Structure formats: structure tokens, C-alpha cells
Amino acid sequence: MLVFGVIITAVFLKRLRGEPVPTTGPALVSVAYIALGAWALMHSNYDPFFFIDIIPGVLLALASTGR
């Protein structure tokens, strides 16, 4: 998770500076977070604790697709 955070921070800092960088990496990380959260949610009899993975994944997906 720390490595994902460092990569994502580096990508979005470059975007803030105006550099054209692809957001494919952060988009893949967001898919992984959403998939892990959904899997954990289903296998835990829908314990709401696992939204802790889904919510950051959705927010990262929104940030990856924004201009």
C-alpha cells in the first residue's frame, strides 16, 4: 500500500505541474482496491468495514479519469 501511494503521489504531482503523464498505473491500482474490497465484502457477510478499501478505490478511479 505504501508503494502504491508513492507511485500515485508521484504521478499526480507531475500532473499538477502540467506534465502530460498517463494515469494508467493509478487506474489499475483503483481497480485492484475496488476488486479487493468487493471480494472481502462478499466473503465477510457484508461487513461494512471493508468499504475502507472500496471508497479510496472509487475516489482514485475518479481522480484517474478526470482532466
Backbone atoms as SQL, in Angstrom:
CREATE TABLE atoms (id INTEGER PRIMARY KEY, chain TEXT, resi INTEGER, resn TEXT, atom TEXT, x REAL, y REAL, z REAL);
INSERT INTO atoms VALUES
  (1, 'A', 1, 'MET', 'N', 0.830, -1.185, 0.000),
  (2, 'A', 1, 'MET', 'CA', 0.000, 0.000, 0.000),
  (3, 'A', 1, 'MET', 'C', 0.876, 1.251, 0.000),
  (4, 'A', 2, 'LEU', 'N', 1.970, 1.202, 0.709),
  (5, 'A', 2, 'LEU', 'CA', 2.869, 2.355, 0.741),
  (6, 'A', 2, 'LEU', 'C', 3.473, 2.613, -0.633),
  (7, 'A', 3, 'VAL', 'N', 3.877, 1.562, -1.318),
  (8, 'A', 3, 'VAL', 'CA', 4.456, 1.709, -2.653),
  (9, 'A', 3, 'VAL', 'C', 3.407, 2.250, -3.625),
  (10, 'A', 4, 'PHE', 'N', 2.167, 1.749, -3.540),
  (11, 'A', 4, 'PHE', 'CA', 1.096, 2.279, -4.377),
  (12, 'A', 4, 'PHE', 'C', 0.914, 3.769, -4.113),
  (13, 'A', 5, 'GLY', 'N', 0.945, 4.160, -2.862),
  (14, 'A', 5, 'GLY', 'CA', 0.774, 5.561, -2.508),
  (15, 'A', 5, 'GLY', 'C', 1.887, 6.439, -3.050),
  (16, 'A', 6, 'VAL', 'N', 3.116, 5.951, -2.994),
  (17, 'A', 6, 'VAL', 'CA', 4.252, 6.719, -3.509),
  (18, 'A', 6, 'VAL', 'C', 4.142, 6.880, -5.022),
  (19, 'A', 7, 'ILE', 'N', 3.793, 5.806, -5.725),
  (20, 'A', 7, 'ILE', 'CA', 3.653, 5.870, -7.179),
  (21, 'A', 7, 'ILE', 'C', 2.537, 6.837, -7.568),
  (22, 'A', 8, 'ILE', 'N', 1.409, 6.721, -6.902),
  (23, 'A', 8, 'ILE', 'CA', 0.261, 7.570, -7.216),
  (24, 'A', 8, 'ILE', 'C', 0.571, 9.032, -6.922),
  (25, 'A', 9, 'THR', 'N', 1.220, 9.295, -5.809),
  (26, 'A', 9, 'THR', 'CA', 1.598, 10.666, -5.461),
  (27, 'A', 9, 'THR', 'C', 2.547, 11.246, -6.502),
  (28, 'A', 10, 'ALA', 'N', 3.521, 10.460, -6.950),
  (29, 'A', 10, 'ALA', 'CA', 4.467, 10.937, -7.968),
  (30, 'A', 10, 'ALA', 'C', 3.746, 11.261, -9.275),
  (31, 'A', 11, 'VAL', 'N', 2.808, 10.419, -9.669),
  (32, 'A', 11, 'VAL', 'CA', 2.079, 10.654, -10.919),
  (33, 'A', 11, 'VAL', 'C', 1.253, 11.931, -10.823),
  (34, 'A', 12, 'PHE', 'N', 0.519, 12.095, -9.727),
  (35, 'A', 12, 'PHE', 'CA', -0.352, 13.256, -9.633),
  (36, 'A', 12, 'PHE', 'C', 0.408, 14.552, -9.358),
  (37, 'A', 13, 'LEU', 'N', 1.585, 14.469, -8.736),
  (38, 'A', 13, 'LEU', 'CA', 2.410, 15.679, -8.601),
  (39, 'A', 13, 'LEU', 'C', 2.899, 16.160, -9.966),
  (40, 'A', 14, 'LYS', 'N', 3.254, 15.207, -10.819),
  (41, 'A', 14, 'LYS', 'CA', 3.661, 15.587, -12.172),
  (42, 'A', 14, 'LYS', 'C', 2.500, 16.200, -12.937),
  (43, 'A', 15, 'ARG', 'N', 1.303, 15.650, -12.742),
  (44, 'A', 15, 'ARG', 'CA', 0.122, 16.216, -13.416),
  (45, 'A', 15, 'ARG', 'C', -0.166, 17.625, -12.914),
  (46, 'A', 16, 'LEU', 'N', 0.038, 17.869, -11.617),
  (47, 'A', 16, 'LEU', 'CA', -0.179, 19.214, -11.078),
  (48, 'A', 16, 'LEU', 'C', 0.801, 20.223, -11.669),
  (49, 'A', 17, 'ARG', 'N', 1.991, 19.756, -12.005),
  (50, 'A', 17, 'ARG', 'CA', 2.994, 20.634, -12.618),
  (51, 'A', 17, 'ARG', 'C', 2.711, 20.871, -14.099),
  (52, 'A', 18, 'GLY', 'N', 1.735, 20.173, -14.643),
  (53, 'A', 18, 'GLY', 'CA', 1.373, 20.371, -16.035),
  (54, 'A', 18, 'GLY', 'C', 2.010, 19.399, -16.999),
  (55, 'A', 19, 'GLU', 'N', 2.741, 18.424, -16.486),
  (56, 'A', 19, 'GLU', 'CA', 3.377, 17.443, -17.365),
  (57, 'A', 19, 'GLU', 'C', 2.342, 16.426, -17.838),
  (58, 'A', 20, 'PRO', 'N', 2.417, 16.035, -19.099),
  (59, 'A', 20, 'PRO', 'CA', 1.466, 15.031, -19.597),
  (60, 'A', 20, 'PRO', 'C', 1.920, 13.623, -19.213),
  (61, 'A', 21, 'VAL', 'N', 1.356, 13.077, -18.173),
  (62, 'A', 21, 'VAL', 'CA', 1.700, 11.719, -17.739),
  (63, 'A', 21, 'VAL', 'C', 0.446, 10.844, -17.791),
  (64, 'A', 22, 'PRO', 'N', 0.608, 9.598, -18.191),
  (65, 'A', 22, 'PRO', 'CA', -0.557, 8.709, -18.226),
  (66, 'A', 22, 'PRO', 'C', -0.982, 8.300, -16.820),
  (67, 'A', 23, 'THR', 'N', -2.251, 8.097, -16.642),
  (68, 'A', 23, 'THR', 'CA', -2.771, 7.682, -15.334),
  (69, 'A', 23, 'THR', 'C', -3.190, 6.219, -15.351),
  (70, 'A', 24, 'THR', 'N', -2.548, 5.438, -16.195),
  (71, 'A', 24, 'THR', 'CA', -2.855, 4.013, -16.275),
  (72, 'A', 24, 'THR', 'C', -2.503, 3.300, -14.967),
  (73, 'A', 25, 'GLY', 'N', -1.375, 3.631, -14.388),
  (74, 'A', 25, 'GLY', 'CA', -0.961, 2.999, -13.127),
  (75, 'A', 25, 'GLY', 'C', -1.953, 3.240, -12.001),
  (76, 'A', 26, 'PRO', 'N', -2.284, 4.497, -11.718),
  (77, 'A', 26, 'PRO', 'CA', -3.286, 4.745, -10.683),
  (78, 'A', 26, 'PRO', 'C', -4.649, 4.127, -10.999),
  (79, 'A', 27, 'ALA', 'N', -5.015, 4.063, -12.264),
  (80, 'A', 27, 'ALA', 'CA', -6.295, 3.435, -12.621),
  (81, 'A', 27, 'ALA', 'C', -6.270, 1.942, -12.307),
  (82, 'A', 28, 'LEU', 'N', -5.149, 1.286, -12.574),
  (83, 'A', 28, 'LEU', 'CA', -5.032, -0.142, -12.246),
  (84, 'A', 28, 'LEU', 'C', -5.047, -0.375, -10.736),
  (85, 'A', 29, 'VAL', 'N', -4.412, 0.525, -10.004),
  (86, 'A', 29, 'VAL', 'CA', -4.437, 0.418, -8.542),
  (87, 'A', 29, 'VAL', 'C', -5.868, 0.583, -8.031),
  (88, 'A', 30, 'SER', 'N', -6.615, 1.493, -8.621),
  (89, 'A', 30, 'SER', 'CA', -8.000, 1.696, -8.186),
  (90, 'A', 30, 'SER', 'C', -8.846, 0.458, -8.466),
  (91, 'A', 31, 'VAL', 'N', -8.629, -0.176, -9.602),
  (92, 'A', 31, 'VAL', 'CA', -9.353, -1.412, -9.907),
  (93, 'A', 31, 'VAL', 'C', -9.007, -2.500, -8.889),
  (94, 'A', 32, 'ALA', 'N', -7.736, -2.584, -8.529),
  (95, 'A', 32, 'ALA', 'CA', -7.315, -3.587, -7.545),
  (96, 'A', 32, 'ALA', 'C', -7.952, -3.319, -6.181),
  (97, 'A', 33, 'TYR', 'N', -7.993, -2.065, -5.760),
  (98, 'A', 33, 'TYR', 'CA', -8.618, -1.723, -4.478),
  (99, 'A', 33, 'TYR', 'C', -10.108, -2.060, -4.484),
  (100, 'A', 34, 'ILE', 'N', -10.792, -1.700, -5.569),
  (101, 'A', 34, 'ILE', 'CA', -12.228, -1.973, -5.646),
  (102, 'A', 34, 'ILE', 'C', -12.482, -3.480, -5.669),
  (103, 'A', 35, 'ALA', 'N', -11.689, -4.215, -6.433),
  (104, 'A', 35, 'ALA', 'CA', -11.867, -5.672, -6.508),
  (105, 'A', 35, 'ALA', 'C', -11.589, -6.329, -5.156),
  (106, 'A', 36, 'LEU', 'N', -10.526, -5.911, -4.490),
  (107, 'A', 36, 'LEU', 'CA', -10.212, -6.478, -3.170),
  (108, 'A', 36, 'LEU', 'C', -11.312, -6.157, -2.170),
  (109, 'A', 37, 'GLY', 'N', -11.779, -4.928, -2.175),
  (110, 'A', 37, 'GLY', 'CA', -12.835, -4.535, -1.246),
  (111, 'A', 37, 'GLY', 'C', -14.132, -5.272, -1.506),
  (112, 'A', 38, 'ALA', 'N', -14.487, -5.436, -2.781),
  (113, 'A', 38, 'ALA', 'CA', -15.714, -6.157, -3.120),
  (114, 'A', 38, 'ALA', 'C', -15.612, -7.626, -2.722),
  (115, 'A', 39, 'TRP', 'N', -14.452, -8.223, -2.984),
  (116, 'A', 39, 'TRP', 'CA', -14.242, -9.626, -2.610),
  (117, 'A', 39, 'TRP', 'C', -14.343, -9.789, -1.089),
  (118, 'A', 40, 'ALA', 'N', -13.666, -8.920, -0.351),
  (119, 'A', 40, 'ALA', 'CA', -13.685, -9.002, 1.107),
  (120, 'A', 40, 'ALA', 'C', -15.082, -8.736, 1.649),
  (121, 'A', 41, 'LEU', 'N', -15.793, -7.818, 1.043),
  (122, 'A', 41, 'LEU', 'CA', -17.154, -7.504, 1.475),
  (123, 'A', 41, 'LEU', 'C', -18.070, -8.707, 1.312),
  (124, 'A', 42, 'MET', 'N', -17.963, -9.377, 0.180),
  (125, 'A', 42, 'MET', 'CA', -18.817, -10.540, -0.066),
  (126, 'A', 42, 'MET', 'C', -18.484, -11.702, 0.856),
  (127, 'A', 43, 'HIS', 'N', -17.198, -11.918, 1.118),
  (128, 'A', 43, 'HIS', 'CA', -16.790, -13.060, 1.920),
  (129, 'A', 43, 'HIS', 'C', -16.864, -12.815, 3.421),
  (130, 'A', 44, 'SER', 'N', -17.209, -11.616, 3.826),
  (131, 'A', 44, 'SER', 'CA', -17.335, -11.315, 5.252),
  (132, 'A', 44, 'SER', 'C', -18.789, -11.122, 5.658),
  (133, 'A', 45, 'ASN', 'N', -19.694, -11.626, 4.839),
  (134, 'A', 45, 'ASN', 'CA', -21.132, -11.444, 5.081),
  (135, 'A', 45, 'ASN', 'C', -21.491, -9.962, 5.140),
  (136, 'A', 46, 'TYR', 'N', -20.891, -9.195, 4.234),
  (137, 'A', 46, 'TYR', 'CA', -21.173, -7.773, 4.036),
  (138, 'A', 46, 'TYR', 'C', -20.894, -6.916, 5.279),
  (139, 'A', 47, 'ASP', 'N', -19.738, -7.158, 5.871),
  (140, 'A', 47, 'ASP', 'CA', -19.269, -6.327, 6.974),
  (141, 'A', 47, 'ASP', 'C', -18.859, -4.961, 6.403),
  (142, 'A', 48, 'PRO', 'N', -19.455, -3.873, 6.858),
  (143, 'A', 48, 'PRO', 'CA', -19.170, -2.561, 6.264),
  (144, 'A', 48, 'PRO', 'C', -17.734, -2.075, 6.463),
  (145, 'A', 49, 'PHE', 'N', -16.965, -2.759, 7.288),
  (146, 'A', 49, 'PHE', 'CA', -15.566, -2.380, 7.492),
  (147, 'A', 49, 'PHE', 'C', -14.797, -2.365, 6.174),
  (148, 'A', 50, 'PHE', 'N', -15.141, -3.242, 5.251),
  (149, 'A', 50, 'PHE', 'CA', -14.365, -3.388, 4.031),
  (150, 'A', 50, 'PHE', 'C', -14.643, -2.305, 2.998),
  (151, 'A', 51, 'PHE', 'N', -15.524, -1.365, 3.335),
  (152, 'A', 51, 'PHE', 'CA', -15.652, -0.181, 2.495),
  (153, 'A', 51, 'PHE', 'C', -14.395, 0.676, 2.595),
  (154, 'A', 52, 'ILE', 'N', -13.530, 0.355, 3.556),
  (155, 'A', 52, 'ILE', 'CA', -12.273, 1.078, 3.713),
  (156, 'A', 52, 'ILE', 'C', -11.355, 0.843, 2.511),
  (157, 'A', 53, 'ASP', 'N', -11.592, -0.214, 1.746),
  (158, 'A', 53, 'ASP', 'CA', -10.850, -0.439, 0.506),
  (159, 'A', 53, 'ASP', 'C', -11.616, 0.092, -0.700),
  (160, 'A', 54, 'ILE', 'N', -12.919, -0.007, -0.670),
  (161, 'A', 54, 'ILE', 'CA', -13.720, 0.370, -1.830),
  (162, 'A', 54, 'ILE', 'C', -13.757, 1.882, -2.023),
  (163, 'A', 55, 'ILE', 'N', -13.934, 2.632, -0.958),
  (164, 'A', 55, 'ILE', 'CA', -14.063, 4.092, -1.075),
  (165, 'A', 55, 'ILE', 'C', -12.797, 4.740, -1.634),
  (166, 'A', 56, 'PRO', 'N', -11.593, 4.437, -1.126),
  (167, 'A', 56, 'PRO', 'CA', -10.403, 5.022, -1.756),
  (168, 'A', 56, 'PRO', 'C', -10.215, 4.567, -3.201),
  (169, 'A', 57, 'GLY', 'N', -10.616, 3.335, -3.502),
  (170, 'A', 57, 'GLY', 'CA', -10.525, 2.863, -4.884),
  (171, 'A', 57, 'GLY', 'C', -11.410, 3.657, -5.820),
  (172, 'A', 58, 'VAL', 'N', -12.630, 3.943, -5.381),
  (173, 'A', 58, 'VAL', 'CA', -13.553, 4.727, -6.209),
  (174, 'A', 58, 'VAL', 'C', -13.033, 6.163, -6.366),
  (175, 'A', 59, 'LEU', 'N', -12.545, 6.754, -5.283),
  (176, 'A', 59, 'LEU', 'CA', -12.011, 8.117, -5.365),
  (177, 'A', 59, 'LEU', 'C', -10.786, 8.190, -6.277),
  (178, 'A', 60, 'LEU', 'N', -9.941, 7.178, -6.199),
  (179, 'A', 60, 'LEU', 'CA', -8.764, 7.141, -7.076),
  (180, 'A', 60, 'LEU', 'C', -9.179, 6.939, -8.528),
  (181, 'A', 61, 'ALA', 'N', -10.207, 6.142, -8.763),
  (182, 'A', 61, 'ALA', 'CA', -10.705, 5.962, -10.125),
  (183, 'A', 61, 'ALA', 'C', -11.233, 7.275, -10.682),
  (184, 'A', 62, 'LEU', 'N', -11.943, 8.023, -9.864),
  (185, 'A', 62, 'LEU', 'CA', -12.442, 9.331, -10.302),
  (186, 'A', 62, 'LEU', 'C', -11.296, 10.296, -10.601),
  (187, 'A', 63, 'ALA', 'N', -10.278, 10.279, -9.763),
  (188, 'A', 63, 'ALA', 'CA', -9.121, 11.158, -9.987),
  (189, 'A', 63, 'ALA', 'C', -8.332, 10.738, -11.227),
  (190, 'A', 64, 'SER', 'N', -8.313, 9.454, -11.532),
  (191, 'A', 64, 'SER', 'CA', -7.561, 8.965, -12.692),
  (192, 'A', 64, 'SER', 'C', -8.244, 9.304, -14.009),
  (193, 'A', 65, 'THR', 'N', -9.565, 9.448, -13.981),
  (194, 'A', 65, 'THR', 'CA', -10.261, 9.725, -15.229),
  (195, 'A', 65, 'THR', 'C', -10.498, 11.219, -15.438),
  (196, 'A', 66, 'GLY', 'N', -10.314, 12.017, -14.401),
  (197, 'A', 66, 'GLY', 'CA', -10.537, 13.459, -14.531),
  (198, 'A', 66, 'GLY', 'C', -9.479, 14.141, -15.350),
  (199, 'A', 67, 'ARG', 'N', -9.816, 15.295, -15.844),
  (200, 'A', 67, 'ARG', 'CA', -8.827, 16.053, -16.630),
  (201, 'A', 67, 'ARG', 'C', -8.340, 17.136, -15.774);
